[in-house]
Amino acid sequence: MKILLVSSGSGSRGGGEIFLNYLGGALAARGHSVMTWMPAHARMNELASQCARFSEVVRAEFRNTYDYRSRSLATVFNSRASNHVARQWAALKPDIIHVNKQNLEDGLDLLRAARVSGRPSVCTIHLTQTARYLRARGALARDLVAWWELRKFGGDYVAVQDTRRDELSSFLGSDARTRTIFNGVPPVDLNQIDGQRRAMRAELNIADDQLLVVGVGRLVPQKRPFVFLEMAKRLYKAHPQARFVWVGDGELSDEWQAAVARNGLSGVVSCTGWKSDVRPYLAAADLLLHTAEFEGLPFAIIEAMSVGVPCAISRSVAVELPFLDARNAIVYDDPGRLEHLIARPQALKEVGEAARVLMNERFSDHAMAASYEELYAGQMARDG
């Protein structure tokens, strides 16, 4: 199968870009011919380099939705750009076009291009909250534009977990073709974990008997990094040997670093900045503290699970991911639950081991790729 994977080009270094990297690699390993299309903007260079390992990378001059001040409203008037992209994609002659979108309004012009190209196409949307839910400026108009363009797309839509799919179906209407395909991650060589753990803890100057709590994500409001700081302050008071590391960067970086100093947490809480590979930090961790308000299916969690690291999540995220329960995850909003487990290292490790078993059963990259193969075949059959 000749597959064209399309990045909307936000360059956020978030789950959508990790998704393309992992899915494309797994599809290529399963014998498919993969091409990856993305904007020529320099912020996409890192993803392009990653995708070049398994695919032909095609770059084009194209503006992402969030490069326009009016966001998705601007895409209503750029049919010329969509038509240009459509001709480029048609010339590549893929069997299927797979558009990867960050949220509802991102990349609507690319969905139009897929429609105009005449090739079978599908679309993955990682976050399905409306602009109104996110309290964005001009939310009503932006949601209307998103609804209008999404409804015109003829292919199947994929959400990465069931709550996101329910939201998507509700937004589009009951006749929309939506389905859930869980994200997946490459297998982990457990024989290398101990070595990675020792090396990274030495680099971070963390002793064997110290508790290391890691957070992973962009320093942006949705990830709630200040909640991470509040939790760090609380846990440090009870466990003075504990240390906390945030892996990532973003618009709140300066404000967050100032809060670390203001709360007297310098030397206790640190930030590594952006890292293209977070797995060594997860291998070094005793706990992943994931404080996001909402998610699609976060790669940080399933990558932590894959190496047996227990995950502490908010009640709001736990409700969205019903496959997580008290045996394989920790809801830090439950009074005393996290502190109880931290004081009992063996019980904490058992949560991590249960999470690792769940991950291996349900969240491998090849399981994800196999589900997309089925989706592609069905779309191609319908389009003749």
ChimeraX attribute file (.defattr): number of C-alpha atoms within 10 A of each C-alpha:
attribute: neighborCount
match mode: 1-to-1
recipient: residues
	/A:1	15
	/A:2	16
	/A:3	24
	/A:4	26
	/A:5	26
	/A:6	23
	/A:7	24
	/A:8	24
	/A:9	27
	/A:10	23
	/A:11	19
	/A:12	13
	/A:13	19
	/A:14	16
	/A:15	19
	/A:16	25
	/A:17	25
	/A:18	18
	/A:19	21
	/A:20	21
	/A:21	23
	/A:22	21
	/A:23	24
	/A:24	27
	/A:25	23
	/A:26	23
	/A:27	23
	/A:28	19
	/A:29	13
	/A:30	13
	/A:31	10
	/A:32	16
	/A:33	18
	/A:34	20
	/A:35	22
	/A:36	24
	/A:37	23
	/A:38	23
	/A:39	22
	/A:40	16
	/A:41	16
	/A:42	9
	/A:43	14
	/A:44	19
	/A:45	15
	/A:46	13
	/A:47	21
	/A:48	23
	/A:49	12
	/A:50	18
	/A:51	22
	/A:52	16
	/A:53	13
	/A:54	19
	/A:55	23
	/A:56	15
	/A:57	19
	/A:58	19
	/A:59	15
	/A:60	12
	/A:61	11
	/A:62	18
	/A:63	18
	/A:64	23
	/A:65	22
	/A:66	15
	/A:67	13
	/A:68	12
	/A:69	9
	/A:70	13
	/A:71	17
	/A:72	25
	/A:73	20
	/A:74	16
	/A:75	25
	/A:76	13
	/A:77	11
	/A:78	11
	/A:79	14
	/A:80	11
	/A:81	17
	/A:82	23
	/A:83	19
	/A:84	14
	/A:85	22
	/A:86	21
	/A:87	15
	/A:88	15
	/A:89	22
	/A:90	17
	/A:91	10
	/A:92	13
	/A:93	14
	/A:94	20
	/A:95	18
	/A:96	20
	/A:97	29
	/A:98	26
	/A:99	23
	/A:100	25
	/A:101	24
	/A:102	22
	/A:103	19
	/A:104	24
	/A:105	27
	/A:106	22
	/A:107	27
	/A:108	28
	/A:109	27
	/A:110	26
	/A:111	28
	/A:112	22
	/A:113	25
	/A:114	30
	/A:115	20
	/A:116	18
	/A:117	22
	/A:118	14
	/A:119	22
	/A:120	24
	/A:121	28
	/A:122	24
	/A:123	23
	/A:124	22
	/A:125	22
	/A:126	25
	/A:127	22
	/A:128	23
	/A:129	19
	/A:130	22
	/A:131	20
	/A:132	14
	/A:133	10
	/A:134	10
	/A:135	10
	/A:136	12
	/A:137	12
	/A:138	13
	/A:139	15
	/A:140	14
	/A:141	14
	/A:142	22
	/A:143	21
	/A:144	16
	/A:145	20
	/A:146	25
	/A:147	18
	/A:148	14
	/A:149	17
	/A:150	21
	/A:151	15
	/A:152	11
	/A:153	20
	/A:154	19
	/A:155	26
	/A:156	19
	/A:157	23
	/A:158	23
	/A:159	26
	/A:160	22
	/A:161	22
	/A:162	18
	/A:163	18
	/A:164	23
	/A:165	23
	/A:166	16
	/A:167	16
	/A:168	25
	/A:169	19
	/A:170	12
	/A:171	19
	/A:172	16
	/A:173	12
	/A:174	11
	/A:175	9
	/A:176	18
	/A:177	14
	/A:178	19
	/A:179	20
	/A:180	17
	/A:181	22
	/A:182	20
	/A:183	26
	/A:184	26
	/A:185	23
	/A:186	16
	/A:187	15
	/A:188	14
	/A:189	9
	/A:190	12
	/A:191	8
	/A:192	10
	/A:193	18
	/A:194	11
	/A:195	13
	/A:196	17
	/A:197	20
	/A:198	17
	/A:199	16
	/A:200	17
	/A:201	19
	/A:202	13
	/A:203	9
	/A:204	16
	/A:205	10
	/A:206	18
	/A:207	14
	/A:208	12
	/A:209	8
	/A:210	14
	/A:211	21
	/A:212	22
	/A:213	24
	/A:214	25
	/A:215	27
	/A:216	29
	/A:217	27
	/A:218	23
	/A:219	23
	/A:220	17
	/A:221	13
	/A:222	14
	/A:223	19
	/A:224	18
	/A:225	23
	/A:226	18
	/A:227	15
	/A:228	22
	/A:229	20
	/A:230	13
	/A:231	16
	/A:232	22
	/A:233	20
	/A:234	12
	/A:235	19
	/A:236	18
	/A:237	11
	/A:238	12
	/A:239	16
	/A:240	12
	/A:241	15
	/A:242	19
	/A:243	24
	/A:244	26
	/A:245	22
	/A:246	24
	/A:247	21
	/A:248	21
	/A:249	20
	/A:250	15
	/A:251	11
	/A:252	16
	/A:253	17
	/A:254	12
	/A:255	11
	/A:256	19
	/A:257	15
	/A:258	12
	/A:259	15
	/A:260	22
	/A:261	13
	/A:262	10
	/A:263	11
	/A:264	11
	/A:265	18
	/A:266	13
	/A:267	10
	/A:268	17
	/A:269	22
	/A:270	17
	/A:271	18
	/A:272	13
	/A:273	14
	/A:274	17
	/A:275	14
	/A:276	12
	/A:277	9
	/A:278	16
	/A:279	19
	/A:280	17
	/A:281	26
	/A:282	30
	/A:283	26
	/A:284	27
	/A:285	27
	/A:286	23
	/A:287	25
	/A:288	27
	/A:289	28
	/A:290	25
	/A:291	25
	/A:292	22
	/A:293	15
	/A:294	19
	/A:295	22
	/A:296	26
	/A:297	23
	/A:298	24
	/A:299	20
	/A:300	21
	/A:301	23
	/A:302	24
	/A:303	24
	/A:304	27
	/A:305	27
	/A:306	29
	/A:307	25
	/A:308	27
	/A:309	29
	/A:310	27
	/A:311	28
	/A:312	23
	/A:313	21
	/A:314	18
	/A:315	17
	/A:316	15
	/A:317	20
	/A:318	18
	/A:319	13
	/A:320	17
	/A:321	16
	/A:322	11
	/A:323	11
	/A:324	18
	/A:325	14
	/A:326	10
	/A:327	13
	/A:328	25
	/A:329	22
	/A:330	26
	/A:331	22
	/A:332	20
	/A:333	13
	/A:334	10
	/A:335	9
	/A:336	10
	/A:337	14
	/A:338	16
	/A:339	14
	/A:340	12
	/A:341	16
	/A:342	18
	/A:343	12
	/A:344	10
	/A:345	12
	/A:346	11
	/A:347	14
	/A:348	22
	/A:349	19
	/A:350	17
	/A:351	22
	/A:352	27
	/A:353	20
	/A:354	18
	/A:355	27
	/A:356	22
	/A:357	15
	/A:358	17
	/A:359	23
	/A:360	19
	/A:361	10
	/A:362	15
	/A:363	22
	/A:364	22
	/A:365	22
	/A:366	20
	/A:367	20
	/A:368	21
	/A:369	24
	/A:370	16
	/A:371	13
	/A:372	18
	/A:373	17
	/A:374	10
	/A:375	19
	/A:376	23
	/A:377	15
	/A:378	14
	/A:379	20
	/A:380	16
	/A:381	10
	/A:382	10
	/A:383	13
	/A:384	8
